[in-house]
Amino acid sequence: MKYLLIIPAVVLLSGCAALGNKDYANYVESSKSISKDNTVSQTACYAAVSEIAKNGDNAAKVSAIALADKCKNETVRIIPPKQGLFN
């Protein structure tokens, strides 16, 4: 009788644990990818602004300083997967 209760409980808990690891792995990979893409886009923006400031006249240099502030963007945050029995 005990085995009839223990076996389904073990199967249920191990199944939930197996699904959670994949979700968390996807979350980590997505977060890394977003962070890398954000860094690349900011680097490209700063490179373009510095090129404008280097080769332009005084008006272009002033506008390049204003554009440099727009290169800063907030990192997109992904909500981490929920962990628990009843998700």
MODELLER restraints for C-alpha pairs under 7 A, 6 or more apart:
rsr = mdl.restraints
at = mdl.atoms
rsr.add(forms.Gaussian(group=physical.xy_distance, feature=features.Distance(at['CA:16:A'], at['CA:85:A']), mean=6.80, stdev=0.5))
rsr.add(forms.Gaussian(group=physical.xy_distance, feature=features.Distance(at['CA:20:A'], at['CA:83:A']), mean=6.67, stdev=0.5))
rsr.add(forms.Gaussian(group=physical.xy_distance, feature=features.Distance(at['CA:23:A'], at['CA:81:A']), mean=6.36, stdev=0.5))
rsr.add(forms.Gaussian(group=physical.xy_distance, feature=features.Distance(at['CA:24:A'], at['CA:81:A']), mean=6.22, stdev=0.5))
rsr.add(forms.Gaussian(group=physical.xy_distance, feature=features.Distance(at['CA:27:A'], at['CA:80:A']), mean=6.37, stdev=0.5))
rsr.add(forms.Gaussian(group=physical.xy_distance, feature=features.Distance(at['CA:31:A'], at['CA:78:A']), mean=6.92, stdev=0.5))
rsr.add(forms.Gaussian(group=physical.xy_distance, feature=features.Distance(at['CA:38:A'], at['CA:75:A']), mean=6.80, stdev=0.5))
rsr.add(forms.Gaussian(group=physical.xy_distance, feature=features.Distance(at['CA:42:A'], at['CA:71:A']), mean=5.70, stdev=0.5))
rsr.add(forms.Gaussian(group=physical.xy_distance, feature=features.Distance(at['CA:42:A'], at['CA:72:A']), mean=6.73, stdev=0.5))
rsr.add(forms.Gaussian(group=physical.xy_distance, feature=features.Distance(at['CA:45:A'], at['CA:71:A']), mean=5.71, stdev=0.5))
rsr.add(forms.Gaussian(group=physical.xy_distance, feature=features.Distance(at['CA:46:A'], at['CA:68:A']), mean=6.50, stdev=0.5))
rsr.add(forms.Gaussian(group=physical.xy_distance, feature=features.Distance(at['CA:46:A'], at['CA:71:A']), mean=6.57, stdev=0.5))
rsr.add(forms.Gaussian(group=physical.xy_distance, feature=features.Distance(at['CA:49:A'], at['CA:64:A']), mean=5.48, stdev=0.5))
rsr.add(forms.Gaussian(group=physical.xy_distance, feature=features.Distance(at['CA:49:A'], at['CA:67:A']), mean=6.80, stdev=0.5))
rsr.add(forms.Gaussian(group=physical.xy_distance, feature=features.Distance(at['CA:49:A'], at['CA:68:A']), mean=6.29, stdev=0.5))
rsr.add(forms.Gaussian(group=physical.xy_distance, feature=features.Distance(at['CA:52:A'], at['CA:60:A']), mean=6.68, stdev=0.5))
rsr.add(forms.Gaussian(group=physical.xy_distance, feature=features.Distance(at['CA:52:A'], at['CA:61:A']), mean=6.89, stdev=0.5))
rsr.add(forms.Gaussian(group=physical.xy_distance, feature=features.Distance(at['CA:52:A'], at['CA:64:A']), mean=6.35, stdev=0.5))
rsr.add(forms.Gaussian(group=physical.xy_distance, feature=features.Distance(at['CA:53:A'], at['CA:60:A']), mean=6.32, stdev=0.5))
rsr.add(forms.Gaussian(group=physical.xy_distance, feature=features.Distance(at['CA:53:A'], at['CA:61:A']), mean=4.45, stdev=0.5))
rsr.add(forms.Gaussian(group=physical.xy_distance, feature=features.Distance(at['CA:53:A'], at['CA:64:A']), mean=5.68, stdev=0.5))
